[in-house]
């Protein structure tokens, strides 16, 4: 009887281990795809952004794959990644089949990170507009110093930032926005620079849950210099970790 009892305990223990749910991050082994295809303006800072994200991956134990190849947007390929970063993409970068694969990827519970001109991408794809939260409508002709208001300092991407953050960058104005559906993290003070067109609510970074997945956007990073700013890199890392579903603690 003791022998049978021992076998029963072993069976129950091992079966519970094998049947335990596996989290998305465990399945993907904390792997990130960085997509930087451009079909319009090409930001020179993309190279610096790729290098910075690779370094963040090495330092924070997630793997990073870089690509400009939209043919990698298939069901089988995307499922290995916890999140996909659209790094300063522009104009139409996916065909209809690739759009469908990316849609299903997000619906399966994965993450999206949009950086800078990801906002200047896929203007005729309403689902992407909602995932992202808006589209670029215009921007001032030159880079300017401006004051950013960090309105939520509890999120993983902003908890290290000061309440007011001074930066020099290219500042976007937006159209087709979904401000009521996103959680705004950072806004810009339009009185601190010339050319703002969105008024008192002019976000620069936000996040949202959408269609089963997670979305994070940051407008900041037009120049190479930004990718040398430790506060910005921590902000970007937090956004990536949120999208990947990685616990910050």
N, C-alpha and C positions, 0 to 999 in steps of 0.2 A: 504493500500500500504506500509506503514511504517513497518507493521508487516511482510509482505512478504519479504520486503527488508532485515529485520533483520535476518529472517530465511535463506535467501540466503547467507548472510555473514557468519553465523555460519556454514552452510554446507560447503562452500568453505574453511573455515579455518580449520575445523576438518578433511576434506578429504585430504587436503594437508599435514597435520601432519601425518596421517596414511599411506599416500602413499610415504612419504619421504624415500630415500634410507638409508639402515642401513649398517654401515661399518662392516668389518670383525671383528674388535676388539670389537665392541659393541655386535655383535651376539655371539662371543665366551666368552664374559665377561672377557677378558684378562686372558685366561687360557692356561697353558703350560704343555706339557707332556715331562718328562725327561726319556729317554730310555737308559738303560745301560747294555744290554745283552752282554755277552762275550762268544765266542765259541773258543777262543784261550787264549792269555795272559790276565790275569785279573789284572788291575791296583788297587792297594790298595787305591789310592787316590779317587776312585769312591765314597766311603762313604762320604769323605770330600766334594766332589763336589756336591753330592745330598744335603747335609746339607747347603752348601753355597747358592745354587740356591733357596732352600726353604726360606732361610733368605732374599735373594734378592726379592723374591716374596712378602713376608710379608711387607717389607719396601717400596715396589714400587707398591703395590695394584694389583698384579696378582696372581692367584691361581696356584699351582704347584702340579701335580700328578707325582709320581715316579713309574717306572715299569722296570722289566726285561722280561716281558711276551710279546712275539711277537704276540700272538694271539689277542692282543688288536689292531693290525693294520688291522682294518676293516673300510669300508666306514662310517658306522654309528657311530663308536666310535671316529674316528679321527676328524670328522667334528666339534666336540665340542672345539677343540684346535686351537688357533691362530698360534702356532708354535710347532714343536717337536725338542727337543734337543737329539742328539746322543752323550751321555757322555762316552767317552773312550770305545766304543764298539770295538769288534774284530771279524774278520773272517765273515763267513756267518751267519746272524742273522734272516733273513726273508725267508719264502718260496715264491713260485711264486705268490700265491694269495695275500699274504701280501705285496709283492713288487708292485703289481698292485694297491692295495688300497692306498699305500703311493704315488705312482706316480700320481694317480687321485687327491689325497689330495693337492699335490704341484700345479698341474695344475689348481686347483680351486682357487688359489691365496694365499695359506698359506705359512708358513715359516719353514725353516730348520736351525738348528745350529749344527755344528760339532765341537766337542772338542777333541783335542789330537788324540787318536787312532781311532776316527771315520775315520781317514785316513788309518787305517789298517783293513778295513772292506769291505766286498762285492766286492772282486777283480774281480769277473766274471759278474758284472752287469754294463754294459757301461753307462746306464742312471744315475746311482748313481755316477759313476766316473765324469761325467760332472756336475751334481748337486754340488758335493763336490769341484771339481777343480783339483784333482790329487789323487795319491796313495802313501803310504809309500814305499820307496825302501830299506832304511837302516837307521841306526843311530849309532853314536859313542857308545862305550861300557859303558861309564860312564857319569854321570851328569857333566856339566861344566858351568862355568860363561861365558857369551857371551854378546856382544853388539848388541842390536836391534836398527834398524833405523826406526823411525816412519815417513814414507814417505807421509802419508796423515793425517794431524792433524785436519781435518775439520769434520770427520765422528763422529757420536754419540759415537762410541766405542773407539775413539782415541783422541778426542779433549782435554782431560785432561792430556795426556801423554807428557813427555819431548821428544825432538827431538831424543835423544839417551837414551835408556832404558837398564840398566844393570840387567840381570837376571841369575839365575842358574836353568837349566832345562835339559831335554833330547831333543836334537835337531834333528829333522827328516830331512832326504834327501828324495826327491820325484821322482817318475816316472809317466808317462802317465798324464802329466800336461796340463792345459788349461790356461796358464798365459795370453794369448791374450784376453781371454773371461771374466776374472775376474778383479775386481778393487782391486789392492794390497794396503794394509794399512800399513803393517809392514814387513820389511825384516831383515835378520840377516847378520852381517858382518863376513864372513867366516875367516877373518884374526884374529878374536878375540877368536877363539877356534880351536880345532883339530877335523877333521873328516868331514868337509863340502864338499859336492860333487855337488852342483848346481851352483856354480860360483857366478857372480856378482848379478844375479837375483835369490835370494833365499828367497821367501816369508815365513812369519810366521803367517800372518793373512790377510784375504781378504773377500770380499763379491761380490755377483753377483745376478742379476735377471736371472732366468732360468725357462723355460717351464711354465710360468705363475705365478711362485712363487718367493720367496726370499731365498737366501742362505748366511750364514755367517760361516766362519771357523776361529778358533784360535788353533794353535799348542800347545800353552803354557798350562801346568798344569799336568805334570807327578807326582808331589809330593803333599802331604798334605799341605806343607808350602805355596804353591802358593795360595791356597784358603783362606789364612790369609792375603794376600797382598792386601791392599785397592786399589792400582792402577790397579792390575789385575782384581779385582772384578768389578770395574767400567768399565773396558774394556769388560768383559764378559756381564755385564748388558746391555751395549750399543749394543752389538751384538744381545742379546736376544730381546731387544726393536726393533731393526731394523727388525729382522725376524718376530716379532709379528705385525709389522706395527704400532707401538705406536709412536706418536709424542714425541720427546725428550724435547720440550719446556714446 
